[in-house]
Structures are given as structure tokens and as C-alpha cells.
């Protein structure tokens, strides 16, 4: 898998986990859901994603 594939996997995981934590643990976790959503929103305009930089440093193949 390439970096952009992993970005979608990680974003989906973060959103689902923070929604579950917000429902069953503390509603403050919904702020994390909003943070992920805002990051995806700004990525659409700027093309910069911090998760991409992290994944590249971890050795994930760059985008094609």
C-alpha cells in the first residue's frame, strides 16, 4: 500500500475510534473527531497532510 491508501485507513480508524470513545467514555473525544475532519478539509485545499509526513518517515512507499 502507498501513503495515500494508509492515510485513508488511519483517518477512518481515528474517526471511528473517537466516535466510540465519545459515546462510551467521554464526549470530549468528539473534539478529536472534529480535528481529524478539519485536517481532511484543509488537506483538500492545501495538499499538505501531516500524517503523510509521518508515514513516509515510517518507511511507507511514497505516492505514485
Residue, then its C-alpha position, 0 to 999 in steps of 0.5 A: x500500500x502507498x501513503x495515500x491508501x494508509x492515510x485513508x485507513x488511519x483517518x477512518x480508524x481515528x474517526x471511528x475510534x473517537x466516535x466510540x470513545x465519545x459515546x462510551x467514555x467521554x464526549x470530549x473525544x468528539x473534539x478529536x473527531x472534529x480535528x481529524x475532519x478539519x485536517x481532511x478539509x484543509x488537506x483538500x485545499x492545501x495538499x499538505x497532510x501531516x500524517x503523510x509526513x509521518x508515514x513516509x518517515x515510517x518507511x511507507x512507499x511514497x505516492x505514485 
